[in-house]
Amino acid sequence: MEVVSRRLGHANVSVTLNIYAHFTDADDEATADRVATRILEGNKRVATGADPTL
């Protein structure tokens, strides 16, 4: 995070986190939902004999 903060020209990491922290929380939840869906769909394909790589 320090590298990102410096590259953005922020005075310190706190500034970066205050600006972008809400994106991280929302993205984390959305990503977890997508991964869980893929895992559950994969399990259904395996149980039914479908190709799990599709």
ZAFIKE-258888 format. One record per residue (C-alpha): residue number from 1; residue in three letters; y, z, x. Coordinates in pm, 1 decimal, always signed. Each point is the difference from the previous one (the first is absolute). Example, Ala and Ser with C-alpha at 12.3 -4.5 7.8 and 13.67 -1.06 7.14 Angstrom:
BEGIN
+-----+------+----------+----------+----------+
!  nr ! rest !    north !       up !     east !
+-----+------+----------+----------+----------+
!   1 !  ALA !   -450.0 !   +780.0 !  +1230.0 !
!   2 !  SER !   +344.0 !    -66.0 !   +137.0 !
+-----+------+----------+----------+----------+
END
This chain:
BEGIN
+-----+------+----------+----------+----------+
!  nr ! rest !    north !       up !     east !
+-----+------+----------+----------+----------+
!   1 !  MET !     +0.0 !     +0.0 !     +0.0 !
!   2 !  GLU !   +231.4 !    +66.8 !   +292.7 !
!   3 !  VAL !    -25.9 !   -361.1 !   +114.9 !
!   4 !  VAL !    +81.2 !   -128.9 !   -347.5 !
!   5 !  SER !   +293.3 !   +238.3 !    -24.7 !
!   6 !  ARG !   +139.9 !   -114.8 !   +334.3 !
!   7 !  ARG !    -46.3 !   -368.5 !    -82.5 !
!   8 !  LEU !   +186.5 !    +47.1 !   -327.1 !
!   9 !  GLY !   +281.8 !   +169.9 !   +187.7 !
!  10 !  HIS !    -32.2 !   +332.3 !   -180.6 !
!  11 !  ALA !   +134.6 !   +312.0 !   +166.2 !
!  12 !  ASN !   -335.5 !   +176.8 !    -36.4 !
!  13 !  VAL !   -336.9 !    -16.0 !   -174.9 !
!  14 !  SER !   +128.3 !   +214.7 !   -288.1 !
!  15 !  VAL !   +238.1 !   -277.1 !   -103.9 !
!  16 !  THR !   -284.7 !   -253.5 !     -6.2 !
!  17 !  LEU !   -228.6 !   +231.6 !   -195.9 !
!  18 !  ASN !   +271.0 !    +81.8 !   -253.1 !
!  19 !  ILE !    +59.5 !   -369.1 !    -62.8 !
!  20 !  TYR !   -358.8 !   -128.7 !     -1.9 !
!  21 !  ALA !   -223.8 !   +293.2 !    -95.7 !
!  22 !  HIS !    -11.7 !    -95.8 !   -369.1 !
!  23 !  PHE !   -141.7 !   -341.4 !    +92.4 !
!  24 !  THR !   -277.2 !   +163.3 !   +195.8 !
!  25 !  ASP !   -111.7 !   +222.6 !   -290.6 !
!  26 !  ALA !     -1.9 !   -284.7 !   -251.9 !
!  27 !  ASP !   -177.6 !   -238.1 !   +236.5 !
!  28 !  ASP !   -258.8 !   +262.4 !    +87.7 !
!  29 !  GLU !    -91.6 !    +59.9 !   -362.8 !
!  30 !  ALA !    -15.6 !   -370.5 !    -82.6 !
!  31 !  THR !   -216.5 !    -69.3 !   +304.4 !
!  32 !  ALA !   -237.5 !   +283.9 !    -85.4 !
!  33 !  ASP !    -36.8 !   -139.0 !   -353.0 !
!  34 !  ARG !    -76.3 !   -349.7 !   +129.4 !
!  35 !  VAL !   -256.4 !   +127.5 !   +250.5 !
!  36 !  ALA !   -171.9 !   +214.6 !   -263.3 !
!  37 !  THR !    -18.0 !   -296.2 !   -237.3 !
!  38 !  ARG !   -152.0 !   -221.8 !   +269.9 !
!  39 !  ILE !   -257.0 !   +265.9 !    +88.7 !
!  40 !  LEU !    -98.8 !    +49.2 !   -362.8 !
!  41 !  GLU !    -18.6 !   -375.0 !    -62.3 !
!  42 !  GLY !   -213.6 !    -40.0 !   +312.2 !
!  43 !  ASN !   -238.3 !   +269.5 !   -119.7 !
!  44 !  LYS !    -36.5 !   -178.6 !   -335.4 !
!  45 !  ARG !    -78.8 !   -329.3 !   +174.8 !
!  46 !  VAL !   -265.0 !   +162.9 !   +217.7 !
!  47 !  ALA !   -158.4 !   +174.9 !   -300.4 !
!  48 !  THR !    -20.5 !   -327.7 !   -192.6 !
!  49 !  GLY !   -131.2 !   -201.1 !   +295.4 !
!  50 !  ALA !   +320.0 !   -204.1 !    +34.1 !
!  51 !  ASP !   +126.0 !    -98.2 !   +342.9 !
!  52 !  PRO !   +213.2 !   +299.9 !   +111.5 !
!  53 !  THR !   +203.2 !   -216.9 !   +239.3 !
!  54 !  LEU !   +163.3 !   -196.4 !   -280.7 !
+-----+------+----------+----------+----------+
END
